[in-house]
Amino acid sequence: MKAFFSTLIAGTLMLTTVSPTFANGTIEDGSRQEKISEIRSYINTSVPALIQELEDLKHKDDVTLGKVEKTIDTFFSEHPAPEAFNDPTLSLEDVFPAEVKKINQKYGKNKPLNNINAFMDEKKNSIERSDDKVITIKNDMSEINVYVSQLGEIFVLEVRTVSSNAENQRTSLVQPRALTWEYTDTKRTTGIGYNAQGNKMFTLWAEGSFKYNGKSVEVDTADGDYSRHFWGSTLELPPRKLGEKRTTRVEGYTYAEVYSRLYFEAGFGIRWAQITFNSGSCETLVGSTVDGNMYGTAKTV
């Protein structure tokens, strides 16, 4: 009998000792789940509301990249993200595990380019995805695409004519060029990455013009730069390439490009092109074919 009561008392003491830890674990788990539910609810509500405001811009005249940025910034200042976003232990994978897994499996790696059609499709459509909402706004000088992910991140891409071919030719009066070459407009491709809180993290752009003659193409002018915004102040942005030149050859076809590239490391994740990064390299680029057909896009590297 004494042995029984000794065993009972020992067991009771053990449960008494363990139960506070168990209770704390339950409270912590419960608090974490509450935060995840709060973030998920916010994203599920804010995404369609933001999309509607951006859709409304399509019916207005002379919408610029600045107007698009202001619309996004104003929306999130009026609909601020909950404090739960500030928990450094949470990520998009915690909030939307199934969705993130599906996206990474399908779009985590660029597909190999097997032919010239695939190459051009990759340049023009590399950031289109069925689970993104794409709002396209055009004016005389530019095309702006705003990609809003179902997970809340935003990516803005603008391809804009900076100077026309006529202006380039006027410049050639000062510096004569060979008559065999023709010259493109100068275009700039700008990419802006946001996280799921609507915070603008950084802007990256590349600008260039090209000379071509139907058989070959070369970079004529090249420029590029980046801007780190307030919310991107904690980003790691090591050495980068800005306004670099390169030649791409695919199955005998030649393309000239100007590109800017960044590597970054982030916490909650940033949308760039078709996937969300916690770390990785990204580019914006502008390029031309040997016939002077220009393209601009953004991609992951």
C-alpha positions, 0 to 999 in steps of 0.5 A: 500500500505504501508503495502504491501511495508513493507511486501515486504521489511521485506521479502527481508531482511529475504532472504538476511539474510538467503541466506548466510547460505543457500549458505554455506550449499550448498557449504559444501554439495557440498564439501562433495559430491566431497570428497565422489566421490573422495574416491569412484573413488580411491577405484574403481580404486585401488582395481583391480590394487592391485589385479592384483599385488597380483595375479602376486605373485602367479607365483613367487617362495618362496613368504613369508608373508614379500613379500606380505606386501611389495607388498601392502605397495609399491603399496599404496606408489606409489598410495597414497590415496587422502586427502579426506580420512582425513575428520574425518566426512566421513566413508565407510558408507558414500562412499558406503552406499548400499554396507555396509548395505548389507554386515552388514546385511548378515555377521554382526553376526556369524551364530550359529554352529549346527553340527560338519561340520558347526564347521569345515567349520566356522574354515576354511572358516569363512573369505571367502565371495563372494564379496571379492577377495581372492588371495591364495599363498602357499609354503612348509611351509605356506599358505597366503590368501589375502582378498581384499574387493570391498570396498578397505580394505585388510586382510592378513591371514597366517598359517605357520609351525614354527617347524615340528613334528620331531623337537618336538619329538627331544625336547621330548628326554629332557622331556620324554612324555607318549607314548600314546600321539602323537604330532603335528607340531607347527603352527602360524596363523598371521592376518594383518588388513588394512584400505581402504587407504592401511594403515597397522594398526596392526598384531595379531598372535597365535602359538601352538602345540598339543598332541592328542591320538584319543580320546582327545587333549590338548595344548602342547605349546602356544604363541601369540602377536600383533604389532601396526603399524605406521598407527595404532598409534591412535587405542585404544587397551585395555587389551587383550588375547595373546597366551591363551589356550582353549578347544572347545566342539561341539556335543561330539567332542573336539578341543584344541585351542590357540588364541590371541584376541584384541579389537580396535576402529578405525575411517574409519574402518578396515577389519578383517575376513569377516567384516569391523569394526569401533570397535570390538574384533577380534582373530587369532587362531590355533587348533587341533582335537583329531586326530591331524588335525590342522587348523588356521583362524581368526574371529570376536568375 
